[in-house]
Amino acid sequence: MSKRIEIPPRDTKAPVRIPHKGRPEPSSQKPKKPSGVFNERHTLAQDGLYRDWMAHQTAIVITFDDGATLEGTLQSYDTYALHIQDVDGLELLVFKQAVRIIKPSTKSNT
């Protein structure tokens, strides 16, 4: 059984902005700040743990939202992603939005 979604018609009286060729767009928005460790979205709660795990090459287990797990060591991180080297030596970029839990492995590398 499919549901139909009604899309309201566009308001034809609303102003429409058409860019002019040859002229730069007026910049009314603030310039975007680069993402990374020093972004204001980055929390210091994770910073200490990540630095400790990297310094000691602690084996960690990452559990994803779907229940899948990945074991490896943390190589680096930023606001949105983790650079992981798995147990086979493969380097992976894991986006934090897919991660549910990160914890030290019960099998330690140290």
MIDOSE-1310 file (N, C-alpha, C; in nm, 2 decimals, decimal comma, always signed):
residues 110
mskr	+0,08/-0,12/+0,00/+0,00/+0,00/+0,00/+0,09/+0,12/+0,00; +0,08/+0,20/-0,10/+0,17/+0,32/-0,11/+0,09/+0,44/-0,06; +0,16/+0,53/+0,00/+0,11/+0,65/+0,05/+0,14/+0,76/-0,04; +0,05/+0,85/-0,07/+0,07/+0,96/-0,15/+0,10/+1,08/-0,07
ieip	+0,20/+1,16/-0,11/+0,24/+1,28/-0,04/+0,20/+1,40/-0,12; +0,12/+1,49/-0,06/+0,08/+1,61/-0,13/+0,19/+1,71/-0,12; +0,24/+1,76/-0,23/+0,34/+1,87/-0,23/+0,27/+2,00/-0,27; +0,27/+2,10/-0,17/+0,20/+2,22/-0,20/+0,26/+2,30/-0,32
prdt	+0,18/+2,37/-0,39/+0,23/+2,45/-0,50/+0,33/+2,56/-0,45; +0,42/+2,60/-0,54/+0,51/+2,70/-0,50/+0,44/+2,84/-0,50; +0,48/+2,92/-0,41/+0,42/+3,05/-0,40/+0,47/+3,14/-0,51; +0,39/+3,17/-0,61/+0,44/+3,24/-0,72/+0,46/+3,39/-0,69
kapv	+0,41/+3,44/-0,58/+0,43/+3,58/-0,54/+0,56/+3,60/-0,46; +0,62/+3,49/-0,42/+0,74/+3,51/-0,34/+0,86/+3,55/-0,43; +0,94/+3,64/-0,38/+1,05/+3,69/-0,46/+1,15/+3,58/-0,50; +1,20/+3,58/-0,62/+1,30/+3,48/-0,66/+1,43/+3,55/-0,69
riph	+1,54/+3,50/-0,64/+1,67/+3,57/-0,67/+1,73/+3,50/-0,78; +1,76/+3,57/-0,89/+1,83/+3,52/-1,00/+1,97/+3,58/-1,01; +2,07/+3,50/-1,00/+2,21/+3,55/-1,01/+2,24/+3,62/-1,14; +2,31/+3,73/-1,13/+2,35/+3,80/-1,25/+2,49/+3,75/-1,30
kgrp	+2,50/+3,73/-1,43/+2,62/+3,68/-1,48/+2,73/+3,79/-1,48; +2,85/+3,75/-1,44/+2,96/+3,85/-1,44/+2,98/+3,92/-1,31; +2,87/+3,92/-1,23/+2,88/+3,99/-1,10/+2,89/+3,89/-0,99; +2,98/+3,91/-0,89/+2,98/+3,81/-0,78/+2,86/+3,82/-0,69
epss	+2,82/+3,71/-0,64/+2,71/+3,70/-0,54/+2,74/+3,78/-0,42; +2,65/+3,86/-0,37/+2,67/+3,93/-0,24/+2,69/+3,83/-0,13; +2,78/+3,85/-0,05/+2,81/+3,75/+0,06/+2,74/+3,80/+0,19; +2,62/+3,75/+0,21/+2,55/+3,79/+0,33/+2,57/+3,69/+0,44
qkpk	+2,63/+3,57/+0,41/+2,65/+3,47/+0,51/+2,79/+3,48/+0,56; +2,81/+3,44/+0,69/+2,94/+3,44/+0,74/+3,03/+3,33/+0,67; +3,16/+3,35/+0,66/+3,24/+3,25/+0,60/+3,24/+3,12/+0,69; +3,24/+3,01/+0,62/+3,24/+2,88/+0,70/+3,38/+2,86/+0,76
kpsg	+3,38/+2,81/+0,88/+3,51/+2,78/+0,95/+3,55/+2,64/+0,91; +3,68/+2,61/+0,89/+3,72/+2,47/+0,86/+3,69/+2,38/+0,97; +3,66/+2,25/+0,93/+3,64/+2,15/+1,03/+3,77/+2,10/+1,08; +3,77/+2,04/+1,19/+3,90/+1,98/+1,24/+3,90/+1,98/+1,39
vfne	+4,01/+1,96/+1,45/+4,02/+1,94/+1,59/+3,98/+2,07/+1,67; +4,01/+2,18/+1,61/+3,98/+2,31/+1,68/+3,85/+2,37/+1,65; +3,76/+2,30/+1,58/+3,63/+2,35/+1,55/+3,55/+2,36/+1,68; +3,46/+2,45/+1,69/+3,38/+2,47/+1,81/+3,28/+2,35/+1,84
rhtl	+3,26/+2,27/+1,74/+3,17/+2,15/+1,76/+3,25/+2,04/+1,83; +3,38/+2,05/+1,82/+3,46/+1,94/+1,88/+3,45/+1,95/+2,03; +3,43/+1,84/+2,10/+3,42/+1,84/+2,24/+3,55/+1,79/+2,30; +3,59/+1,85/+2,42/+3,71/+1,81/+2,49/+3,69/+1,68/+2,56
aqdg	+3,57/+1,63/+2,58/+3,55/+1,51/+2,65/+3,62/+1,39/+2,58; +3,62/+1,39/+2,45/+3,68/+1,28/+2,37/+3,83/+1,30/+2,35; +3,87/+1,43/+2,36/+4,01/+1,46/+2,32/+4,11/+1,39/+2,41; +4,09/+1,38/+2,54/+4,19/+1,31/+2,63/+4,19/+1,17/+2,60
lyrd	+4,08/+1,10/+2,58/+4,07/+0,96/+2,55/+4,14/+0,93/+2,42; +4,11/+1,01/+2,32/+4,17/+0,98/+2,18/+4,32/+1,00/+2,19; +4,37/+1,10/+2,26/+4,52/+1,12/+2,27/+4,59/+1,01/+2,34; +4,52/+0,96/+2,45/+4,58/+0,85/+2,53/+4,58/+0,72/+2,44
wmah	+4,47/+0,69/+2,37/+4,47/+0,57/+2,29/+4,57/+0,58/+2,18; +4,59/+0,70/+2,12/+4,69/+0,71/+2,01/+4,83/+0,70/+2,06; +4,86/+0,76/+2,18/+4,99/+0,75/+2,24/+5,04/+0,61/+2,27; +4,94/+0,54/+2,33/+4,97/+0,40/+2,37/+4,94/+0,29/+2,27
qtai	+4,89/+0,34/+2,15/+4,84/+0,24/+2,05/+4,75/+0,14/+2,10; +4,65/+0,18/+2,18/+4,56/+0,10/+2,25/+4,46/+0,04/+2,14; +4,44/-0,09/+2,15/+4,35/-0,16/+2,06/+4,21/-0,12/+2,10; +4,12/-0,07/+2,01/+3,99/-0,03/+2,04/+3,89/-0,11/+1,96
vitf	+3,77/-0,12/+2,01/+3,66/-0,18/+1,94/+3,55/-0,07/+1,91; +3,52/-0,06/+1,78/+3,41/+0,04/+1,75/+3,29/-0,04/+1,71; +3,18/+0,00/+1,77/+3,05/-0,06/+1,74/+2,97/+0,04/+1,67; +2,92/+0,00/+1,55/+2,84/+0,09/+1,47/+2,69/+0,08/+1,50
ddga	+2,61/+0,17/+1,44/+2,47/+0,18/+1,47/+2,40/+0,05/+1,43; +2,45/-0,02/+1,33/+2,38/-0,14/+1,29/+2,43/-0,27/+1,37; +2,52/-0,25/+1,46/+2,57/-0,36/+1,55/+2,70/-0,42/+1,50; +2,74/-0,38/+1,38/+2,87/-0,43/+1,33/+2,98/-0,38/+1,41
tleg	+3,10/-0,45/+1,42/+3,21/-0,40/+1,50/+3,34/-0,40/+1,42; +3,43/-0,32/+1,46/+3,56/-0,30/+1,40/+3,66/-0,29/+1,51; +3,77/-0,37/+1,50/+3,88/-0,36/+1,59/+4,00/-0,31/+1,53; +4,07/-0,22/+1,59/+4,19/-0,16/+1,54/+4,25/-0,06/+1,63
tlqs	+4,34/+0,02/+1,58/+4,40/+0,13/+1,66/+4,37/+0,26/+1,60; +4,35/+0,36/+1,68/+4,33/+0,50/+1,64/+4,45/+0,57/+1,59; +4,46/+0,61/+1,47/+4,58/+0,68/+1,42/+4,56/+0,83/+1,43; +4,44/+0,88/+1,40/+4,42/+1,03/+1,41/+4,27/+1,05/+1,41
ydty	+4,22/+1,17/+1,43/+4,08/+1,20/+1,44/+4,06/+1,35/+1,41; +3,94/+1,39/+1,38/+3,90/+1,52/+1,37/+3,75/+1,53/+1,42; +3,69/+1,64/+1,39/+3,55/+1,66/+1,43/+3,45/+1,56/+1,38; +3,47/+1,51/+1,26/+3,37/+1,42/+1,20/+3,41/+1,28/+1,17
alhi	+3,54/+1,25/+1,18/+3,59/+1,12/+1,14/+3,71/+1,07/+1,22; +3,72/+0,94/+1,22/+3,83/+0,87/+1,28/+3,92/+0,80/+1,18; +4,05/+0,81/+1,19/+4,14/+0,73/+1,11/+4,18/+0,61/+1,19; +4,14/+0,49/+1,14/+4,16/+0,37/+1,21/+4,25/+0,27/+1,13
qdvd	+4,34/+0,20/+1,20/+4,42/+0,10/+1,13/+4,36/-0,03/+1,19; +4,30/-0,12/+1,11/+4,24/-0,24/+1,16/+4,35/-0,34/+1,19; +4,31/-0,46/+1,24/+4,40/-0,56/+1,29/+4,48/-0,62/+1,17; +4,43/-0,61/+1,05/+4,50/-0,66/+0,93/+4,59/-0,56/+0,87
glel	+4,60/-0,44/+0,93/+4,68/-0,33/+0,88/+4,62/-0,24/+0,78; +4,49/-0,26/+0,75/+4,42/-0,18/+0,65/+4,38/-0,04/+0,72; +4,41/+0,07/+0,65/+4,37/+0,20/+0,71/+4,24/+0,24/+0,66; +4,15/+0,28/+0,75/+4,01/+0,31/+0,73/+3,98/+0,45/+0,78
lvfk	+3,89/+0,52/+0,71/+3,83/+0,64/+0,76/+3,69/+0,61/+0,80; +3,66/+0,63/+0,93/+3,53/+0,60/+0,98/+3,46/+0,73/+1,02; +3,34/+0,75/+0,97/+3,27/+0,87/+1,01/+3,20/+0,85/+1,14; +3,21/+0,95/+1,23/+3,16/+0,94/+1,36/+3,01/+0,92/+1,37
qavr	+2,94/+0,98/+1,27/+2,79/+0,97/+1,28/+2,74/+0,83/+1,27; +2,82/+0,73/+1,22/+2,78/+0,59/+1,21/+2,82/+0,51/+1,34; +2,89/+0,58/+1,43/+2,95/+0,51/+1,55/+2,85/+0,51/+1,66; +2,83/+0,40/+1,73/+2,75/+0,40/+1,85/+2,84/+0,40/+1,98
iikp	+2,94/+0,31/+1,98/+3,03/+0,30/+2,10/+3,17/+0,28/+2,05; +3,27/+0,34/+2,13/+3,41/+0,31/+2,11/+3,46/+0,28/+2,25; +3,53/+0,16/+2,26/+3,59/+0,12/+2,39/+3,72/+0,05/+2,36; +3,80/+0,05/+2,47/+3,93/-0,03/+2,45/+3,89/-0,18/+2,44
stks	+3,97/-0,25/+2,36/+3,95/-0,39/+2,34/+4,00/-0,47/+2,46; +3,94/-0,58/+2,49/+3,98/-0,66/+2,60/+4,11/-0,73/+2,57; +4,15/-0,74/+2,44/+4,28/-0,79/+2,40/+4,36/-0,66/+2,38; +4,47/-0,64/+2,46/+4,55/-0,52/+2,46/+4,67/-0,54/+2,38
nt	+4,71/-0,44/+2,30/+4,84/-0,44/+2,22/+4,96/-0,41/+2,31; +4,94/-0,35/+2,43/+5,06/-0,31/+2,51/+5,11/-0,42/+2,60
